[in-house]
Amino acid sequence: MKIRSGFVSNSSSSSFVIRNKTKQELTLVDFVSENPQLIEQFLDRYDWHRKERRYTQKGMLQSAAEECRILVPGDNQCTFGDEFGTVVHCVLDYILRDGGESENFSWYMTECRGSSVANDRVITESVKPITPDQVVSIKQNQLPPEVIHAFNEVIGEKWNGRSSHFSQDLVVKRIVKKMQLKDRTTIFENHWLDVEPIFQDAGWEVEYDKPGWNETGEATWTFTKKKKQIL
């Protein structure tokens, strides 16, 4: 019989976004392999599994391989929970909540369900409301760098000294070329054109104009340098 001391769980699970920053499909094994600090942080923070030999980096890799999870380029919605009983689920459920970034991945929590009782103390995991400043930071981390590069190039090319005005089609073609995409569908599915907050935070006034259902023409952007406020 196995007895756990100092920890009782009524099970929990958490939802995350794991972003694959590359242009190719990767796997959960790739994610775990690139981030060996996750199991180390888990063992440093929690002691109820230290005597179980499977809680090692090798055990993490074996558990991740059994998941057969593919991480496509861009954002991947993932749920991990100790209720599943596997090493990778238990470790990632708790450690990914802090958010983080590595060479090919970034991640953050979107939802947490359940609670734990540890050392006779109730620990309730909660998600705080996001702030406006955090939205811009998260959005920028989600965008492939090629998207920002494409906008930067087009803004510079179309700059007339006062503003930069260009079509949506122009920047979409530039992104497709830079990322070597098969078509433009990926751009719209991932909302990569929603760049207004990022460029506004960088000092631009951004206006997006899209024709109505009964109008003709193409969608356009106009970037204008923000005017300094006189106090």
Backbone bond lengths (Angstrom), bond angles and torsions (degrees), N, CA, C in turn:
res aa  C-N    CA-C-N  psi(-1)  N-CA   C-N-CA  omega(-1)  CA-C   N-CA-C  phi
1 M - - - 1.458 - - 1.520 109.23 -
2 K 1.321 117.14 137.08 1.459 122.20 -177.76 1.518 108.92 -103.60
3 I 1.321 117.14 125.65 1.463 121.87 -178.84 1.513 109.28 -114.09
4 R 1.317 116.67 127.05 1.462 121.51 176.98 1.514 109.05 -99.43
5 S 1.327 116.61 132.68 1.458 120.35 178.91 1.510 110.49 -110.71
6 G 1.331 116.06 143.13 1.461 120.55 174.95 1.499 114.31 80.02
7 F 1.335 119.33 4.43 1.462 118.91 -178.74 1.519 110.82 -152.76
8 V 1.304 116.20 130.96 1.453 122.45 171.29 1.508 106.94 -132.81
9 S 1.306 117.42 131.03 1.462 120.13 -177.66 1.511 110.92 -120.91
10 N 1.332 116.05 136.02 1.454 119.53 172.16 1.512 108.64 -100.03
11 S 1.313 115.56 23.06 1.462 126.87 177.27 1.511 112.64 72.78
12 S 1.297 115.28 145.23 1.455 121.41 178.97 1.518 108.34 -147.52
13 S 1.307 115.24 162.77 1.458 120.64 172.96 1.515 107.62 -151.67
14 S 1.319 115.45 153.65 1.463 120.45 -177.80 1.517 109.74 -137.77
15 S 1.310 114.74 148.86 1.463 120.65 177.64 1.517 109.52 -106.69
16 F 1.318 115.60 140.98 1.456 121.66 -176.13 1.526 110.46 -136.93
17 V 1.315 114.28 162.62 1.459 121.09 165.39 1.521 106.61 -111.01
18 I 1.313 116.65 121.06 1.463 121.70 172.59 1.510 106.77 -108.12
19 R 1.307 116.27 118.60 1.460 120.43 -177.59 1.523 110.40 -98.77
20 N 1.309 115.02 124.06 1.462 122.43 173.41 1.526 106.76 -87.46
21 K 1.332 117.46 110.96 1.465 121.57 -174.15 1.526 113.11 -83.96
22 T 1.328 116.72 -1.96 1.464 119.44 -179.01 1.530 110.25 -91.99
23 K 1.319 115.63 -178.05 1.467 121.33 179.17 1.529 111.93 -101.27
24 Q 1.342 117.15 7.56 1.456 119.91 -176.89 1.525 110.50 -129.63
25 E 1.321 115.38 159.83 1.452 120.17 178.40 1.529 110.30 -67.96
26 L 1.323 115.46 134.16 1.458 121.78 173.97 1.526 107.63 -122.11
27 T 1.309 117.26 178.15 1.459 120.75 -177.58 1.523 110.47 -125.47
28 L 1.328 115.15 170.03 1.457 119.83 175.37 1.522 110.53 -62.87
29 V 1.325 116.84 -30.52 1.472 120.77 175.84 1.532 109.84 -62.78
30 D 1.328 117.22 -41.87 1.464 120.97 177.06 1.528 110.42 -60.63
31 F 1.335 115.73 -41.92 1.468 120.75 -179.18 1.530 110.96 -63.09
32 V 1.337 116.09 -47.91 1.467 120.58 -179.25 1.524 110.80 -66.03
33 S 1.327 116.72 -40.76 1.459 121.32 -179.53 1.526 111.41 -62.38
34 E 1.327 116.58 -37.78 1.460 121.18 -178.37 1.527 112.12 -77.92
35 N 1.325 117.17 -15.67 1.466 120.28 -175.08 1.536 111.85 -127.74
36 P 1.340 117.61 64.25 1.468 120.38 179.78 1.523 112.77 -65.87
37 Q 1.327 116.99 -14.79 1.462 119.91 179.76 1.524 112.22 -67.64
38 L 1.339 117.07 -18.98 1.465 120.12 -176.83 1.524 111.50 -64.37
39 I 1.328 118.02 -46.81 1.465 120.44 178.41 1.526 110.35 -68.12
40 E 1.335 117.04 -34.30 1.464 120.56 178.42 1.524 110.50 -65.01
41 Q 1.317 117.14 -43.53 1.461 121.08 178.03 1.524 111.12 -64.15
42 F 1.319 115.74 -38.72 1.469 120.13 179.38 1.525 110.72 -62.23
43 L 1.334 117.29 -47.61 1.463 121.19 -178.25 1.524 111.85 -68.65
44 D 1.336 117.16 -31.92 1.468 120.35 177.48 1.527 111.24 -70.63
45 R 1.324 115.60 -34.66 1.468 120.39 -173.12 1.528 112.68 -87.71
46 Y 1.322 116.75 -34.73 1.464 121.13 -176.77 1.526 109.61 -124.41
47 D 1.343 116.48 142.80 1.460 119.11 -174.81 1.520 113.94 -114.35
48 W 1.339 117.84 -1.96 1.457 118.02 -173.08 1.518 114.52 -74.41
49 H 1.347 117.95 -11.96 1.457 119.75 -178.84 1.528 112.68 -115.42
50 R 1.311 117.54 7.63 1.460 119.56 -174.58 1.529 113.30 -63.28
51 K 1.332 117.00 -28.84 1.465 120.29 -178.41 1.525 112.39 -83.68
52 E 1.316 116.66 -6.76 1.463 120.18 178.59 1.529 108.88 -89.28
53 R 1.321 116.85 118.66 1.458 122.27 -172.33 1.524 113.22 -65.01
54 R 1.322 117.14 -22.05 1.473 119.19 -177.19 1.524 112.73 -73.31
55 Y 1.343 118.40 -14.43 1.466 120.74 -179.02 1.525 110.12 -85.66
56 T 1.326 114.66 72.65 1.452 124.24 177.26 1.526 107.54 -136.76
57 Q 1.325 117.07 173.10 1.460 119.31 176.50 1.525 110.35 -63.45
58 K 1.315 117.02 -37.57 1.463 120.21 177.10 1.523 110.48 -62.33
59 G 1.324 115.85 -42.40 1.454 120.13 177.82 1.518 112.25 -64.53
60 M 1.316 115.82 -36.86 1.469 120.66 176.51 1.523 110.64 -62.11
61 L 1.330 116.54 -45.46 1.464 120.50 -178.75 1.527 111.49 -64.76
62 Q 1.331 116.68 -40.93 1.460 120.13 178.58 1.527 110.84 -64.52
63 S 1.330 115.67 -42.30 1.460 120.86 179.51 1.522 111.14 -65.96
64 A 1.333 116.39 -40.06 1.468 120.57 178.84 1.523 110.77 -65.67
65 A 1.338 117.24 -38.00 1.465 121.19 179.53 1.523 110.83 -64.02
66 E 1.326 116.95 -35.27 1.463 120.87 179.04 1.526 111.87 -68.38
67 E 1.337 116.86 -23.30 1.464 121.11 179.03 1.527 111.94 -71.03
68 C 1.337 116.73 -31.56 1.475 121.68 -177.80 1.532 111.01 53.29
69 R 1.324 116.69 41.83 1.466 121.30 -176.60 1.523 110.82 -93.43
70 I 1.320 116.30 128.30 1.459 122.27 177.68 1.524 108.87 -96.64
71 L 1.324 116.54 136.67 1.464 123.07 176.29 1.523 107.47 -113.73
72 V 1.329 115.32 103.47 1.467 120.58 -176.87 1.529 109.68 -76.70
73 P 1.326 118.56 162.24 1.471 120.31 175.61 1.531 110.71 -57.38
74 G 1.321 116.22 135.44 1.454 120.71 -177.23 1.519 111.15 98.89
75 D 1.327 117.06 -155.98 1.455 122.47 -174.57 1.527 112.28 -84.11
76 N 1.332 115.03 137.71 1.463 121.87 177.28 1.531 108.52 -125.28
77 Q 1.325 117.23 121.43 1.450 121.99 176.42 1.526 108.92 -78.86
78 C 1.339 117.22 123.75 1.464 121.07 -176.95 1.523 109.76 -134.10
79 T 1.324 116.09 144.83 1.459 121.86 174.48 1.518 108.90 -123.94
80 F 1.339 116.65 130.00 1.452 122.46 177.18 1.517 108.24 -127.96
81 G 1.341 116.22 144.34 1.457 119.25 179.89 1.511 112.23 -155.44
82 D 1.349 116.76 144.16 1.456 119.44 178.01 1.529 111.09 -66.92
83 E 1.331 116.24 -15.34 1.457 120.62 178.30 1.527 112.53 -64.75
84 F 1.358 116.71 -19.24 1.461 120.02 179.57 1.529 111.88 -80.50
85 G 1.335 116.43 -17.74 1.451 120.45 172.75 1.509 116.99 80.18
86 T 1.345 118.53 5.17 1.460 120.03 -179.88 1.524 110.11 -101.43
87 V 1.322 115.14 160.57 1.457 120.50 -178.45 1.523 111.52 -61.28
88 V 1.323 116.75 -49.90 1.460 119.86 -175.11 1.520 111.60 -65.29
89 H 1.322 117.49 -36.86 1.458 120.49 179.00 1.528 111.03 -66.10
90 C 1.324 116.67 -45.26 1.457 120.52 -177.73 1.529 111.32 -64.93
91 V 1.325 116.51 -47.77 1.467 120.56 -177.41 1.524 111.33 -65.28
92 L 1.330 117.15 -48.38 1.459 119.93 -176.64 1.513 111.80 -69.15
93 D 1.324 117.95 -33.01 1.463 121.18 177.22 1.525 110.78 -55.14
94 Y 1.321 116.92 -43.05 1.461 120.27 -175.80 1.532 114.06 -88.89
95 I 1.330 117.32 -39.46 1.461 119.57 -170.33 1.525 113.02 -85.39
96 L 1.319 118.08 -32.27 1.467 118.79 -179.58 1.526 112.60 -69.97
97 R 1.316 117.48 -12.10 1.466 120.82 -179.27 1.527 112.25 -61.44
98 D 1.317 116.31 -24.83 1.469 120.15 -179.48 1.518 112.28 -75.48
99 G 1.347 117.41 -16.40 1.458 120.34 -174.15 1.518 110.05 75.98
100 G 1.312 116.41 162.05 1.459 118.88 179.10 1.511 112.01 171.79
101 E 1.334 114.43 -177.68 1.456 120.33 -177.95 1.519 109.38 -154.99
102 S 1.326 116.34 142.99 1.460 122.39 173.91 1.519 107.76 -132.03
103 E 1.310 117.40 -168.80 1.461 120.58 -174.06 1.526 112.77 -58.31
104 N 1.319 117.22 -46.79 1.462 121.16 -174.43 1.527 114.43 -111.58
105 F 1.353 116.97 -0.57 1.459 119.73 -176.02 1.530 111.38 -139.12
106 S 1.328 115.13 155.51 1.455 122.20 165.23 1.520 106.92 -139.98
107 W 1.332 117.60 157.65 1.463 119.12 -175.76 1.536 110.66 -154.79
108 Y 1.324 114.67 152.97 1.463 121.22 174.68 1.528 108.87 -156.45
109 M 1.331 115.73 157.04 1.458 121.27 -177.28 1.522 110.65 -87.15
110 T 1.319 116.70 142.52 1.461 121.43 176.66 1.525 112.21 -112.81
111 E 1.340 117.36 -24.65 1.466 120.03 -178.69 1.511 109.65 -160.16
112 C 1.338 115.98 145.13 1.459 121.20 177.85 1.519 108.63 -132.64
113 R 1.330 116.29 133.76 1.456 120.66 -179.27 1.525 108.92 -128.97
114 G 1.334 116.36 135.72 1.456 120.53 177.21 1.513 112.33 103.34
115 S 1.317 116.70 173.08 1.461 122.05 -179.94 1.513 109.25 -146.38
116 S 1.325 116.41 166.74 1.455 121.74 -179.33 1.513 109.92 -129.85
117 V 1.310 116.61 153.49 1.452 121.72 173.15 1.516 106.71 -118.01
118 A 1.310 117.42 113.25 1.465 120.82 -176.91 1.518 109.22 -129.77
119 N 1.355 115.45 130.92 1.455 120.73 179.49 1.524 111.23 53.47
120 D 1.352 116.14 44.96 1.465 122.86 179.86 1.506 112.85 56.95
121 R 1.312 117.75 25.77 1.459 121.63 -179.16 1.517 108.20 -127.81
122 V 1.318 118.32 131.90 1.448 121.67 -179.99 1.512 109.14 -83.35
123 I 1.334 115.84 125.51 1.452 121.74 178.07 1.519 107.23 -113.60
124 T 1.283 118.04 113.10 1.453 121.86 179.90 1.509 109.34 -103.22
125 E 1.316 117.07 120.00 1.454 122.12 179.39 1.521 108.53 -86.49
126 S 1.317 117.52 129.04 1.458 120.74 -179.88 1.520 109.76 -138.26
127 V 1.291 114.80 159.02 1.449 121.30 177.85 1.510 108.43 -109.98
128 K 1.327 117.15 122.33 1.448 120.99 179.95 1.526 110.38 -81.16
129 P 1.325 116.68 151.18 1.475 119.29 177.60 1.532 110.09 -60.16
130 I 1.295 115.59 141.13 1.458 120.35 179.68 1.524 109.99 -74.05
131 T 1.318 116.86 146.22 1.463 121.39 178.28 1.528 109.30 -95.17
132 P 1.331 117.36 158.92 1.469 119.57 178.26 1.523 112.99 -56.52
133 D 1.331 117.24 -39.41 1.461 120.10 179.83 1.529 111.30 -65.45
134 Q 1.347 116.90 -35.89 1.453 120.34 -179.96 1.523 111.47 -68.89
135 V 1.333 116.67 -31.68 1.460 120.38 179.52 1.521 110.43 -59.06
136 V 1.327 116.38 -46.24 1.461 120.83 -178.99 1.515 110.31 -62.70
137 S 1.335 116.76 -43.13 1.461 120.63 -178.74 1.522 111.25 -64.79
138 I 1.341 116.82 -44.50 1.459 120.58 -179.63 1.517 110.40 -65.01
139 K 1.341 116.19 -43.61 1.455 120.35 -179.27 1.521 110.70 -60.82
140 Q 1.325 117.02 -41.33 1.463 120.56 -179.25 1.522 110.86 -66.55
141 N 1.327 117.55 -36.09 1.457 120.58 178.85 1.522 111.99 -70.50
142 Q 1.344 116.21 -25.43 1.462 120.34 -179.00 1.526 112.28 -79.90
143 L 1.315 117.33 -26.05 1.459 120.55 -175.22 1.530 111.87 -78.98
144 P 1.315 117.47 134.66 1.466 119.35 171.85 1.531 109.02 -61.17
145 P 1.319 118.54 141.48 1.465 120.48 -178.93 1.525 113.08 -59.37
146 E 1.345 116.96 -27.09 1.461 119.98 179.81 1.526 112.11 -62.53
147 V 1.340 116.41 -28.86 1.464 120.09 179.46 1.526 110.13 -66.86
148 I 1.321 116.47 -47.91 1.465 120.57 178.60 1.525 110.07 -63.60
149 H 1.331 117.04 -41.21 1.468 120.49 178.64 1.522 110.81 -59.79
150 A 1.333 116.50 -41.43 1.462 120.39 -179.25 1.527 110.56 -63.49
151 F 1.319 117.18 -45.90 1.465 120.30 178.66 1.525 110.78 -63.56
152 N 1.330 116.92 -42.46 1.468 119.98 179.86 1.532 111.23 -59.22
153 E 1.321 116.01 -43.93 1.469 120.15 -179.35 1.525 111.47 -63.28
154 V 1.327 115.69 -47.07 1.454 119.35 -176.71 1.529 111.19 -67.65
155 I 1.332 116.69 -39.68 1.471 120.10 177.16 1.520 109.70 -58.29
156 G 1.344 116.39 -45.46 1.464 120.36 179.21 1.516 112.89 -64.49
157 E 1.320 116.94 -41.49 1.467 121.02 -178.50 1.528 111.96 -66.52
158 K 1.321 116.72 -34.64 1.468 121.03 -175.79 1.535 113.73 -97.72
159 W 1.319 117.06 5.65 1.462 120.87 -178.31 1.532 110.43 -69.95
160 N 1.329 116.67 127.47 1.466 120.87 -178.74 1.526 112.93 -111.46
161 G 1.315 115.31 12.97 1.456 119.81 -178.50 1.508 113.25 100.78
162 R 1.333 116.93 -22.03 1.464 121.34 179.48 1.528 111.99 -123.24
163 S 1.316 115.45 -36.57 1.460 119.97 -177.85 1.520 110.28 -157.26
164 S 1.323 114.72 171.74 1.466 120.64 177.05 1.522 106.89 -129.67
165 H 1.330 116.00 119.56 1.468 121.59 -176.25 1.526 108.56 -122.16
166 F 1.333 116.64 126.64 1.471 119.53 -177.70 1.524 110.03 -155.81
167 S 1.326 115.25 163.09 1.460 121.17 -176.87 1.524 111.51 -84.64
168 Q 1.313 114.69 155.00 1.456 121.03 175.13 1.525 110.55 -62.66
169 D 1.318 115.83 -38.13 1.456 120.42 -178.40 1.517 111.96 -60.15
170 L 1.331 116.85 -37.13 1.459 121.12 -178.82 1.521 111.33 -63.27
171 V 1.322 117.01 -46.61 1.457 119.54 -177.67 1.528 110.98 -74.07
172 V 1.328 117.63 -31.30 1.464 120.40 176.94 1.526 110.11 -63.84
173 K 1.314 117.12 -45.25 1.468 120.65 178.30 1.524 110.70 -60.71
174 R 1.325 116.58 -37.65 1.468 120.53 -179.80 1.531 110.45 -66.20
175 I 1.335 116.84 -40.45 1.466 120.59 179.30 1.519 110.74 -66.66
176 V 1.333 116.27 -44.31 1.474 120.82 179.12 1.524 110.24 -57.05
177 K 1.328 116.57 -43.60 1.455 121.13 -178.91 1.527 111.29 -67.02
178 K 1.332 117.02 -44.79 1.462 120.65 -177.47 1.528 111.80 -65.24
179 M 1.333 116.38 -38.64 1.458 120.47 -175.52 1.523 112.51 -94.89
180 Q 1.342 115.59 -1.86 1.465 120.91 179.42 1.525 111.22 54.78
181 L 1.328 115.18 45.67 1.460 121.06 179.77 1.524 110.62 -80.15
182 K 1.315 116.40 150.51 1.461 120.82 178.56 1.532 110.93 -69.75
183 D 1.336 115.90 -36.84 1.456 120.66 177.66 1.526 108.37 -153.91
184 R 1.314 116.82 -178.82 1.459 121.65 -176.17 1.527 113.63 -88.29
185 T 1.328 117.06 -2.51 1.467 120.49 -176.52 1.521 111.98 -57.65
186 T 1.331 116.68 -41.84 1.465 121.26 -178.89 1.527 111.45 -57.98
187 I 1.309 117.08 -36.79 1.466 121.67 -178.96 1.514 111.02 -62.06
188 F 1.323 116.34 -46.27 1.464 120.36 -176.99 1.523 112.16 -76.20
189 E 1.333 116.98 -35.80 1.464 120.21 179.55 1.527 111.30 -64.00
190 N 1.332 117.19 -33.03 1.465 121.42 -178.67 1.525 112.82 -95.95
191 H 1.342 116.93 3.21 1.477 121.86 178.35 1.532 112.21 56.27
192 W 1.339 115.93 39.80 1.462 120.07 -178.18 1.531 112.60 -72.69
193 L 1.330 117.59 -11.81 1.460 119.50 179.90 1.536 112.36 -89.64
194 D 1.320 117.12 -2.20 1.466 120.43 179.18 1.526 109.88 -82.00
195 V 1.308 115.89 67.96 1.468 121.37 -173.08 1.519 113.31 -100.58
196 E 1.319 117.64 -2.13 1.460 120.01 -174.10 1.530 113.76 -51.86
197 P 1.368 120.07 -50.53 1.468 119.70 -178.34 1.520 113.39 -59.86
198 I 1.338 116.66 -35.69 1.465 120.55 -177.86 1.530 110.70 -66.77
199 F 1.329 116.57 -46.07 1.464 119.64 -178.66 1.531 111.76 -76.18
200 Q 1.323 117.30 -29.73 1.462 119.55 174.06 1.516 110.25 -64.66
201 D 1.322 116.80 -39.54 1.460 121.00 178.15 1.520 111.19 -66.66
202 A 1.351 116.26 -23.74 1.474 121.27 179.55 1.531 112.20 -87.48
203 G 1.343 117.54 -0.80 1.459 119.98 175.24 1.516 115.91 110.36
204 W 1.331 117.48 15.43 1.460 120.95 -178.70 1.529 111.77 -108.28
205 E 1.319 114.58 147.25 1.463 121.03 163.33 1.521 105.36 -91.28
206 V 1.327 116.85 124.21 1.455 120.80 -175.31 1.527 110.22 -119.20
207 E 1.319 115.87 124.43 1.463 121.05 178.56 1.526 109.17 -121.16
208 Y 1.329 115.32 124.20 1.463 121.26 178.32 1.525 108.27 -110.13
209 D 1.301 116.80 124.79 1.468 121.79 -176.84 1.518 109.52 -121.04
210 K 1.336 115.26 119.30 1.466 120.45 179.75 1.527 109.00 -123.36
211 P 1.322 118.74 128.41 1.467 121.29 -179.61 1.523 112.24 -58.12
212 G 1.343 115.91 144.94 1.450 120.73 177.11 1.521 111.16 -72.84
213 W 1.338 115.52 177.13 1.465 120.06 -174.32 1.524 112.70 -63.16
214 N 1.323 116.67 -25.95 1.466 119.74 -178.31 1.526 112.43 -106.21
215 E 1.353 115.73 15.96 1.453 120.64 -178.47 1.533 110.09 -115.23
216 T 1.307 115.76 158.75 1.464 121.17 177.08 1.521 109.44 -109.60
217 G 1.308 116.10 168.99 1.461 120.19 -179.37 1.514 110.63 115.08
218 E 1.315 116.42 -176.73 1.455 121.19 -177.78 1.517 111.10 -121.50
219 A 1.309 115.63 156.90 1.459 121.25 178.06 1.524 109.78 -69.27
220 T 1.336 116.06 141.54 1.465 120.86 -177.43 1.522 111.41 -138.07
221 W 1.329 114.66 159.99 1.462 122.20 171.99 1.520 108.68 -118.47
222 T 1.325 114.83 147.41 1.460 120.96 169.92 1.521 108.03 -129.50
223 F 1.319 116.22 121.27 1.463 122.55 178.44 1.528 108.80 -107.43
224 T 1.311 116.29 123.51 1.456 122.48 179.13 1.516 109.25 -129.03
225 K 1.322 115.85 139.68 1.471 119.18 179.34 1.521 110.00 -64.58
226 K 1.337 115.76 133.43 1.455 120.20 179.94 1.530 111.04 -63.64
227 K 1.309 114.78 139.63 1.467 119.37 177.13 1.531 109.21 -80.06
228 K 1.311 115.08 140.07 1.458 119.87 178.82 1.530 109.73 -71.50
229 Q 1.316 115.01 133.86 1.458 119.47 178.19 1.512 110.73 -78.66
230 I 1.325 116.27 132.24 1.456 121.69 178.77 1.522 109.19 -94.92
231 L 1.319 114.98 117.00 1.473 120.06 -178.18 1.532 110.70 -86.34
